[in-house]
Amino acid sequence: MKTDTSQPSLELTLKEPPISFVPLPGREEPAIWVSKIGVFKNWKPVEENQLRVFTLHRGLNILWANPDGANPEENRLSGHGAGKSTFCRLIRHLLNEDAAGTAAFLEGLRQRFDNPWLVGEVWVSGQRWLVGRPLSDHGHHSFAFKGESLSFDYPEKPPRQGYKEYQEALESAALGGVVQKRLPDSQKELDWQRLIPWLSRDQEAHYSGLLEWRHKDSEHKSPVPSHDDRGHILRLVLGLLNSQEKELLEKYAREYEQHEKKVRERPRKESIVENDRSRLSQVLGGSKIPNPDDVEADLLKANLDQHVKELRESVNLEPAKLRHEEEIAPFIKELDLARAAWAFADEWAGELEDVITKKEAELRGETLPAAPRIEPKRRDVMNNMMKGLGPFPGYCSHDMNDAWRAKCPIAKQRPTDDDEVVDAVKQIAASPKSPKEDEISRDKVELARRNKVVAERKALLDTAQAKVNALRTRHAAELAQINFPNLQAGQIETYLSSFKQSYADLKTWDAAIDEHHDQKQKLTAALQKLSEQHDTAVRAFQRLYDYFAKELLGRQVTGEVEIKAGKSIHPEIVFGGKRESAALKVSKWLAFDLAAMVFGTTNRDCHHPRFLMHDSPRESDLARGIYSSIFTTVQKWAELFGTEPPFQYIITTTEAPPDHLNRAPWRLTPVLDASTDEGRLLGVNLE
């Protein structure tokens, strides 16, 4: 059984082709970007209802929350709690993410304003859309109008059309060029909802990893793909995972799942084999049991066959069975007679009980339905039971009074004056009743006597039955003892068959494990080959990553990218070895995101929408000098294209931007300041 799951990796070494930032035809502007976003305290989204409107542009956009504020001596936290993360959440909501903010923010907004709205302008594939999303809980619907702006002539009631078309436009703009979208781990389709978390990382996630995009503390409602699927999202969007590799990865994921499942289940299969082996060994007196495919197995089989034959030949049940039949015959006869006597007596009493019931009904003037007649078959059975029985004490076909008067010889005991029957007869004779009532009374006395006979016959029947049952139990025990070797032979055959079957199942299971392992190895080799075939694109991306790593950290560092076959991308910062400090880790992810955005402008196979938003990366332990270089690096790239860069980059910060960028158009208006209500994101304090 093969269980090795190690995989080769492809180390990509840097070459030095010239880096081009010139956008490809059709990539001269972002596929998706936001030009305006506003929050309004009520419908309509007009100036008198305006809480705040921000104007953004292509290229660098800085939302600054001044940590000094209006009164720095009294408030040193003015940059915090001003609304930077809420600003990012509102942009994400405008871009079709579900949650517009935390529950606390929405609750505060709804308590302060009855019907707040989020309205903005979003450019999708070169077309401007006016998008509106309700922030109240009144049940309003989102809307979208293609080609319109915030100056739209709004109707009296919020519209509800166009949003589905806007969602479809976002999907097409972001992922329309991606041919294969299925994620191999979950088998779900890559869509805009699964892509936007990478393009707009949560500040709460603290930039802790390349694939850490959302944190539960942000109360987001985005899908959360698995770690492997997030890695595949990067490669699919960057175009570093071609369609053939995607197919192989899906096959690899299936083989890996089946292999792991069978490896996990193998101990249970092996336990069944060992239990069957132990059971067979015990019935053979502790003999060692080899595996069915061992050399000793044939000898064991021959010995077992001979042993089973001898056991079966040692059993002869016929003499005991004949003796048992002779022993039980008189008891069976006694039981039959007792059963016949009881059945006849029970019928005898039952007939009189029916007669009494009929007479009592006649006395009341009622007519009962005719009593069911004894079926001929039933009567024949009773007659057969009575054959040879003869008369027995207490039975007579005539009334006992007549029998006594006629001095019937069968009535062997004549009643005395103290006899209960004589006494009952005297009482009946002395009572002033009608002849019919007297007759019924005498019948009931007779019925009591007959029921007494029935009870006696039932006791005799129970005794006879108990004798037969006891004898049969003893016979069965004796036969079981004689037949034990035969049972032992059957056990040996059953246990041997079960052991051979469970062992065969284990062998089949191991063969399947080996097959899945071999398939994984073949797929890994094929993936490795494919990775090598398209490493030109990987090298191009690595050149961009190295460029941004140097821009952020200095020329002495090197940015490297490692791709493991079938796995995710691993960017590294090398400075006398790979570095893992907190600041360098954050720098790795920022440099990677920026390189990915640029790659979307220059590489045909990359499908990055050229929109990127970073929420306060400085607060993730990023050094001030490194943080400042983000602004200058992005602006240096934007200046290559004049006023219409092919990307939009939004960053929020409590750190003051460099002086030359701390003004319009790069710094958004207004500057946030949590020390005053007017300085907060919406110009009001929602706490």
Secondary structure as the mmCIF struct_conf table of DSSP 4:
data_model
#
loop_
_struct_conf.conf_type_id
_struct_conf.id
_struct_conf.beg_label_comp_id
_struct_conf.beg_label_asym_id
_struct_conf.beg_label_seq_id
_struct_conf.end_label_comp_id
_struct_conf.end_label_asym_id
_struct_conf.end_label_seq_id
STRN STRN1 SER A 9 GLU A 11
HELX_LH_PP_P HELX_LH_PP_P1 LEU A 12 LEU A 14
HELX_LH_PP_P HELX_LH_PP_P2 PRO A 17 ILE A 19
HELX_LH_PP_P HELX_LH_PP_P3 VAL A 22 LEU A 24
TURN_TY1_P TURN_TY1_P1 PRO A 25 GLY A 26
BEND BEND1 GLU A 28 GLU A 29
BEND BEND2 ALA A 31 ALA A 31
STRN STRN2 ILE A 32 PHE A 40
BEND BEND3 LYS A 41 LYS A 44
BEND BEND4 VAL A 46 VAL A 46
HELX_RH_3T_P HELX_RH_3T_P1 GLU A 47 ASN A 49
STRN STRN3 GLN A 50 THR A 55
BEND BEND5 ARG A 58 ARG A 58
STRN STRN4 GLY A 59 TRP A 64
STRN STRN5 ALA A 65 ALA A 65
BEND BEND6 PRO A 67 ASP A 68
BEND BEND7 ALA A 70 ALA A 70
TURN_TY1_P TURN_TY1_P2 PRO A 72 GLU A 74
BEND BEND8 ARG A 76 ARG A 76
TURN_TY1_P TURN_TY1_P3 SER A 78 GLY A 79
BEND BEND9 HIS A 80 GLY A 83
HELX_RH_AL_P HELX_RH_AL_P1 LYS A 84 LEU A 94
TURN_TY1_P TURN_TY1_P4 LEU A 95 ASN A 96
BEND BEND10 ASP A 98 ASP A 98
BEND BEND11 GLY A 101 GLY A 101
HELX_RH_AL_P HELX_RH_AL_P2 ALA A 103 ARG A 112
BEND BEND12 ASP A 114 ASN A 115
STRN STRN6 TRP A 117 VAL A 124
TURN_TY1_P TURN_TY1_P5 SER A 125 GLY A 126
STRN STRN7 GLN A 127 PRO A 134
BEND BEND13 SER A 136 HIS A 138
STRN STRN8 PHE A 143 LYS A 146
TURN_TY1_P TURN_TY1_P6 GLY A 147 GLY A 147
TURN_TY1_P TURN_TY1_P7 LEU A 150 SER A 151
BEND BEND14 GLU A 156 LYS A 157
BEND BEND15 GLY A 162 GLY A 162
HELX_RH_AL_P HELX_RH_AL_P3 TYR A 163 LEU A 175
TURN_TY1_P TURN_TY1_P8 GLY A 176 GLY A 177
BEND BEND16 VAL A 179 VAL A 179
STRN STRN9 ARG A 182 ARG A 182
TURN_TY1_P TURN_TY1_P9 PRO A 184 SER A 186
HELX_LH_PP_P HELX_LH_PP_P4 LYS A 188 LYS A 188
STRN STRN10 GLU A 189 GLU A 189
HELX_LH_PP_P HELX_LH_PP_P5 LEU A 190 LEU A 190
HELX_RH_AL_P HELX_RH_AL_P4 TRP A 192 LEU A 199
STRN STRN11 SER A 200 ARG A 201
HELX_RH_3T_P HELX_RH_3T_P2 GLN A 203 ALA A 205
TURN_TY1_P TURN_TY1_P10 HIS A 206 TYR A 207
BEND BEND17 GLY A 209 GLY A 209
TURN_TY1_P TURN_TY1_P11 LEU A 210 LEU A 211
HELX_RH_3T_P HELX_RH_3T_P3 LYS A 216 SER A 218
TURN_TY1_P TURN_TY1_P12 GLU A 219 GLU A 219
HELX_RH_AL_P HELX_RH_AL_P5 HIS A 227 LEU A 238
TURN_TY1_P TURN_TY1_P13 GLY A 239 GLY A 239
BEND BEND18 LEU A 241 LEU A 241
HELX_RH_AL_P HELX_RH_AL_P6 SER A 243 VAL A 283
TURN_TY1_P TURN_TY1_P14 LEU A 284 GLY A 285
BEND BEND19 GLY A 286 GLY A 286
TURN_TY1_P TURN_TY1_P15 PRO A 292 ASP A 293
BEND BEND20 ASP A 294 ASP A 294
TURN_TY1_P TURN_TY1_P16 VAL A 295 VAL A 295
HELX_RH_AL_P HELX_RH_AL_P7 GLU A 296 GLU A 313
TURN_TY1_P TURN_TY1_P17 SER A 314 SER A 314
HELX_RH_AL_P HELX_RH_AL_P8 GLU A 318 LEU A 363
TURN_TY1_P TURN_TY1_P18 ARG A 364 GLY A 365
HELX_LH_PP_P HELX_LH_PP_P6 LEU A 368 GLU A 375
HELX_RH_AL_P HELX_RH_AL_P9 PRO A 376 MET A 386
TURN_TY1_P TURN_TY1_P19 LYS A 387 LEU A 389
TURN_TY1_P TURN_TY1_P20 PRO A 393 GLY A 394
BEND BEND21 SER A 397 HIS A 398
HELX_RH_AL_P HELX_RH_AL_P10 MET A 400 ARG A 405
TURN_TY1_P TURN_TY1_P21 ALA A 406 LYS A 407
TURN_TY1_P TURN_TY1_P22 PRO A 409 ILE A 410
BEND BEND22 GLN A 413 GLN A 413
TURN_TY1_P TURN_TY1_P23 ASP A 417 ASP A 418
HELX_RH_AL_P HELX_RH_AL_P11 GLU A 420 ALA A 430
BEND BEND23 SER A 431 SER A 431
HELX_RH_AL_P HELX_RH_AL_P12 PRO A 435 GLN A 533
TURN_TY1_P TURN_TY1_P24 HIS A 534 HIS A 534
HELX_RH_AL_P HELX_RH_AL_P13 ASP A 535 LEU A 553
TURN_TY1_P TURN_TY1_P25 ARG A 555 GLN A 556
STRN STRN12 THR A 558 LYS A 564
TURN_TY1_P TURN_TY1_P26 ALA A 565 GLY A 566
BEND BEND24 LYS A 567 LYS A 567
STRN STRN13 ILE A 569 VAL A 574
BEND BEND25 PHE A 575 GLY A 577
STRN STRN14 LYS A 578 LYS A 578
HELX_RH_AL_P HELX_RH_AL_P14 ALA A 582 THR A 602
TURN_TY1_P TURN_TY1_P27 ARG A 604 ASP A 605
BEND BEND26 ARG A 610 ARG A 610
STRN STRN15 PHE A 611 ASP A 615
HELX_RH_3T_P HELX_RH_3T_P4 PRO A 617 SER A 620
TURN_TY1_P TURN_TY1_P28 ASP A 621 ASP A 621
HELX_RH_AL_P HELX_RH_AL_P15 ARG A 624 GLU A 639
TURN_TY1_P TURN_TY1_P29 LEU A 640 THR A 643
BEND BEND27 PRO A 646 PRO A 646
STRN STRN16 GLN A 648 THR A 653
BEND BEND28 THR A 654 GLU A 655
HELX_LH_PP_P HELX_LH_PP_P7 ALA A 656 PRO A 658
HELX_RH_3T_P HELX_RH_3T_P5 ASP A 659 LEU A 661
BEND BEND29 ASN A 662 ARG A 663
TURN_TY1_P TURN_TY1_P30 ALA A 664 TRP A 666
STRN STRN17 ARG A 667 ARG A 667
BEND BEND30 THR A 669 PRO A 670
HELX_LH_PP_P HELX_LH_PP_P8 VAL A 671 VAL A 671
STRN STRN18 LEU A 672 LEU A 672
TURN_TY1_P TURN_TY1_P31 ALA A 674 SER A 675
BEND BEND31 THR A 676 ASP A 677
TURN_TY1_P TURN_TY1_P32 GLU A 678 GLY A 679
BEND BEND32 ARG A 680 ARG A 680
TURN_TY1_P TURN_TY1_P33 LEU A 681 LEU A 682
BEND BEND33 GLY A 683 VAL A 684
#
